[in-house]
Amino acid sequence: MVRYRRKYVAGGTYCFAVALRNRRARLLVAHIERLRAAFREVRQANPFEIVAIVILPEHLHAILTLADGDADYSTRWKRIKGGFTARLRQAGTALAKDRRGEYGLW
């Protein structure tokens, strides 16, 4: 199991690389509007600035700046990933569940 070391700095700027589990998938670009909607929804509830973002077929790179006094980027990514997954399911995209009962998208 991977042990992540995370640095939380309120109002910080962070660089992320986020990948789909299936590295041959094209879901991020094929459903870019759903991904954008997930980002918009999370930004309304938990503000952050997108400094830069690159969306590739199966992964993305993002530089985000959080609001002053806020260091909780983990919740934002959880909600972005969950929102995108939910939108794919609502659109009828077949997603298999893993052994824990979670959708194996990310």
N, C-alpha and C positions, 0 to 999 in steps of 0.2 A: 504494500500500500504506500502511496506517495504521502510524504509529510511535507506540507507546504509551510513555508515561513512567510508570513504576511506582515507587512508594515502598514499600519493605519495612521495616517496623518490628516487631521481635520483640514478641509479645504485644499487637500493635496491634488496633484496631477499625477495620474497613473497611466501606464501603458499595459494593455492586455492583448493576449492572443487567445481566441476562443475557437475551439474546433468541434465539428460534429463527430460523433463516434465513427460513422461510416465515412472514411476519407475519400470515397469515390462518389459520394452524393453531391447533388447540385442544388440542394434545397434552398440555400441562402439566396442565391441569385434567381432561382426559379420562382421564389415567393418573396421577393424583395419588399413588396408593399406590406406584407404581413409582418416582416421583420421591422420595417419602419414604424408600423403601428404599435408594435410592442415597445420600441424605444420611446415613442411619443407618450404612450400611456405611463410608463415608468417615470419619464421626465416630469410629467405633470404632478405626480404624487411625491416623487423624491428628486428634486431638481439637481441637474448636473449639466455641464457644458461638454459638448463633443468638440474637442480641439481638432481631431482628425480621425477618419475612419476609412478603412479599406475593406470592402466586402468581396470575398472570393467565393467560388462555388461551395466549398465545404468548410471554410473557416473565415474568421475576420480578425483584423487588428484594429484596435481603438485606443485613442488617447483621450481620457476623460478627466475633467476637473470637477471636483465636488464643491458644494457650497461651503462657505465659511462655517466652521464649527461642526462639520459633518465629515466622517471618515468611513461611513458604512457602504463601501462599494460592493461588498458581498451580497447584500440584500438586493441591490440594483440588478446585479447579474442574475441572481436567482429569479427575479421577477421578469427580466427580459427573456431569459430562456424559457420560463414557464409560459409567458404570454405568447411567444412565438410558437411553442409546441401546441398550446391550446388552439391557436388560430389555424394551424395546419390540420388539426383534428376536425375542427369545425368545417374546414373546406373539403373534408373527406379523404385526406391523405392517410394512407394506412401506415401506422407506426406500431411496431412490435414492442411488447413489454419485456423487460429483463427479469431476472430471477427474483428481484426485490419488488416486482410489480410496478416499476417505473418505466416510463417510455424511454427506450434506449436511443434517443436522438442525440444527446450531447455526451 
